[in-house]
Amino acid sequence: MKRQTVLLVVLALLMTPALGSANPNGVGEGTFDAQCGGACHGDADMNASSMSVVTVLAPSVAYEGLLTSVSVSVSSIETTTSGLLGIFLLSDLSGAEDTPADDGWTIVSNSEGGTENYVEALIEAGQTEHTVTWTLRAPTEGNYALQGAIHHGSQDGSGAPFFGASLEPSLVEVRPVPEDLPRLATSFEPPTQRSVGETTTVELVTEFVDDVSVEWRLVGGEHQPVTASKTGEATWTFDLPPSLQPVVLEWRVHLTGEGPEQTTPWFQLRSQEPTWTVDEPTAYLQSVAMLLAFMAAFMSLQRRGPRDAENHTKTDAFNPGGEE
Amino acid sequence: MVSAGTLHVVSTELTVGSFAMAGAAFLLAGFASHDLFGMRRHLNLADNVAHFALVFGLLAMPMAIITGIQASPGEGVDHPLLINKMLLASAAFGLAFGVLLTRRWQGMEVWSDHWGRRWQALGGMAAVGLVLTTASIGGTFTRGESLLDMFNLPYEHVPLMPMWLSGLVIVVAVTQFAMMRQNRTA
């Protein structure tokens, strides 16, 4: 009994540091208010200020219900040895009801392949800058502010939670859409993810548009034109080439019509290796089955008739009581 | 603050080290029980080292599994290597537990029977082999390479049974335990 207690205490002590180390592997992307993507980063008594510089880049004018693009750029990056950096797009830094959705923005996509206001990026060793771009549908007419924030751990083993935010908000004036402005229909949802090696056919739905021209690029690469075919009164299709490895491809459309020519923001399309899934309950049950089967099979193999083990068990350290 | 990744390395080394020692001792116990290389007099020593090292390895194994789950990226088992790791670890745990229970129930007598000594040594070494293969998969998962890569083991293929078959195996195994226990108490 005493031995079991000591064993339990030792195991509990060994477990404590692991369980108490917050979320060193991140919390995954999600919709979070400022600082809530990892509780202790938001505690003013516990957190520390990040030395990284956070900047929000947004257009000064957007049109109600139309898509626009906002980027949060982080420079002088500090992060943990695992390289995880959490990045927020926010409407303010109050810590409560401050996601873009709380101001009426709708997140259509982000360059990490999701549709949330908080993403986690894996920063390579030596990388000092990282930019995440969100594609947003603008809210109703008015003036809006957008903020960027980050949080991360440290490399010195102190376990301190760091938090940082943009010094100034980016101000966006949302205006009503001019009557004949060439634009994408509000029902259009750009694709955000695809598998490596897969060609993507995009079907555009437009309003007040006579002609479109599409171009794509890899991040930081040259612009490549794509031919779009008109398939209906206000619908167009075009193909984006497959990628050979996981990358982010960006594309945009120039829209021509009676009103002033418009260019959409860059839409991000992330390609990933095909995801592998398994029926987890089946795997867990098979795991238990294998454990019991191997155990039962071996013990059956070793099963023999009664024998005289007394002479051995008297001095048997592994079986001191001579239990049978 | 110690991260889960660091603790996983520590607990994995404890596990693999203990199992490796157990494997070597099972081999020596096998030799000793067959009186090979004049090792008969070391049987008691090899037997104790083998089984106690196996016990220690089994105690360290849950710690390695828990910290491994905490340290792994993402949620759930979303890679064939992780499923194979879990299945192999379960098989190793079951086999090792069977070896230990057999030893506890039969005492040193397990080494005196002609086939008993062979199965005990082979069972112990097989359990060790399974754990080392499990560790090798861990190396392949985190670093993309491991020592056992030379054997081209099919880590990417997951041999999953249907759920009903797993249930049937569990029922058969539990029935077998019940029968063994009944025979022992009879």
Chai-1 contact restraints between the chains, C-beta under 6 A:
chainA,res_idxA,chainB,res_idxB,connection_type,confidence,min_distance_angstrom,max_distance_angstrom,comment,restraint_id
A,P17,B,V2,contact,1.0,0.0,6.0,A-B,restraint_1
A,A18,B,A4,contact,1.0,0.0,6.0,A-B,restraint_2
A,A18,B,L7,contact,1.0,0.0,6.0,A-B,restraint_3
A,A18,B,T67,contact,1.0,0.0,6.0,A-B,restraint_4
A,A18,B,Q70,contact,1.0,0.0,6.0,A-B,restraint_5
A,S21,B,M1,contact,1.0,0.0,6.0,A-B,restraint_6
A,S21,B,S3,contact,1.0,0.0,6.0,A-B,restraint_7
A,P24,B,S3,contact,1.0,0.0,6.0,A-B,restraint_8
A,N25,B,P73,contact,1.0,0.0,6.0,A-B,restraint_9
A,G159,B,M1,contact,1.0,0.0,6.0,A-B,restraint_10
A,V278,B,I83,contact,1.0,0.0,6.0,A-B,restraint_11
A,T282,B,L160,contact,1.0,0.0,6.0,A-B,restraint_12
A,T282,B,M163,contact,1.0,0.0,6.0,A-B,restraint_13
A,A283,B,I83,contact,1.0,0.0,6.0,A-B,restraint_14
A,L285,B,M163,contact,1.0,0.0,6.0,A-B,restraint_15
A,L285,B,S166,contact,1.0,0.0,6.0,A-B,restraint_16
A,Q286,B,M161,contact,1.0,0.0,6.0,A-B,restraint_17
A,Q286,B,S166,contact,1.0,0.0,6.0,A-B,restraint_18
A,S287,B,M86,contact,1.0,0.0,6.0,A-B,restraint_19
A,S287,B,L87,contact,1.0,0.0,6.0,A-B,restraint_20
A,S287,B,S90,contact,1.0,0.0,6.0,A-B,restraint_21
A,A289,B,S166,contact,1.0,0.0,6.0,A-B,restraint_22
A,A289,B,V169,contact,1.0,0.0,6.0,A-B,restraint_23
A,A289,B,I170,contact,1.0,0.0,6.0,A-B,restraint_24
A,M290,B,L87,contact,1.0,0.0,6.0,A-B,restraint_25
A,M290,B,S90,contact,1.0,0.0,6.0,A-B,restraint_26
A,M290,B,A91,contact,1.0,0.0,6.0,A-B,restraint_27
A,L291,B,S90,contact,1.0,0.0,6.0,A-B,restraint_28
A,L291,B,F93,contact,1.0,0.0,6.0,A-B,restraint_29
A,L291,B,G94,contact,1.0,0.0,6.0,A-B,restraint_30
A,L292,B,I170,contact,1.0,0.0,6.0,A-B,restraint_31
A,L292,B,A173,contact,1.0,0.0,6.0,A-B,restraint_32
A,A293,B,V169,contact,1.0,0.0,6.0,A-B,restraint_33
A,A293,B,A173,contact,1.0,0.0,6.0,A-B,restraint_34
A,F294,B,A91,contact,1.0,0.0,6.0,A-B,restraint_35
A,F294,B,G94,contact,1.0,0.0,6.0,A-B,restraint_36
A,F294,B,L95,contact,1.0,0.0,6.0,A-B,restraint_37
A,M295,B,G94,contact,1.0,0.0,6.0,A-B,restraint_38
A,M295,B,F97,contact,1.0,0.0,6.0,A-B,restraint_39
A,M295,B,G98,contact,1.0,0.0,6.0,A-B,restraint_40
A,A296,B,A173,contact,1.0,0.0,6.0,A-B,restraint_41
A,A296,B,Q176,contact,1.0,0.0,6.0,A-B,restraint_42
A,A296,B,F177,contact,1.0,0.0,6.0,A-B,restraint_43
A,F298,B,L95,contact,1.0,0.0,6.0,A-B,restraint_44
A,F298,B,G98,contact,1.0,0.0,6.0,A-B,restraint_45
A,F298,B,G123,contact,1.0,0.0,6.0,A-B,restraint_46
A,M299,B,G98,contact,1.0,0.0,6.0,A-B,restraint_47
A,M299,B,T102,contact,1.0,0.0,6.0,A-B,restraint_48
A,S300,B,Q176,contact,1.0,0.0,6.0,A-B,restraint_49
A,L301,B,W119,contact,1.0,0.0,6.0,A-B,restraint_50
A,Q302,B,T102,contact,1.0,0.0,6.0,A-B,restraint_51
A,Q302,B,W119,contact,1.0,0.0,6.0,A-B,restraint_52
A,R307,B,E109,contact,1.0,0.0,6.0,A-B,restraint_53
A,A309,B,G107,contact,1.0,0.0,6.0,A-B,restraint_54
A,A309,B,E109,contact,1.0,0.0,6.0,A-B,restraint_55
A,H312,B,G107,contact,1.0,0.0,6.0,A-B,restraint_56
A,H312,B,M108,contact,1.0,0.0,6.0,A-B,restraint_57
A,H312,B,E109,contact,1.0,0.0,6.0,A-B,restraint_58
A,T313,B,G107,contact,1.0,0.0,6.0,A-B,restraint_59
A,D316,B,G107,contact,1.0,0.0,6.0,A-B,restraint_60
A,D316,B,M108,contact,1.0,0.0,6.0,A-B,restraint_61
A,A317,B,N48,contact,1.0,0.0,6.0,A-B,restraint_62
A,F318,B,H51,contact,1.0,0.0,6.0,A-B,restraint_63
A,N319,B,R104,contact,1.0,0.0,6.0,A-B,restraint_64
A,N319,B,G107,contact,1.0,0.0,6.0,A-B,restraint_65
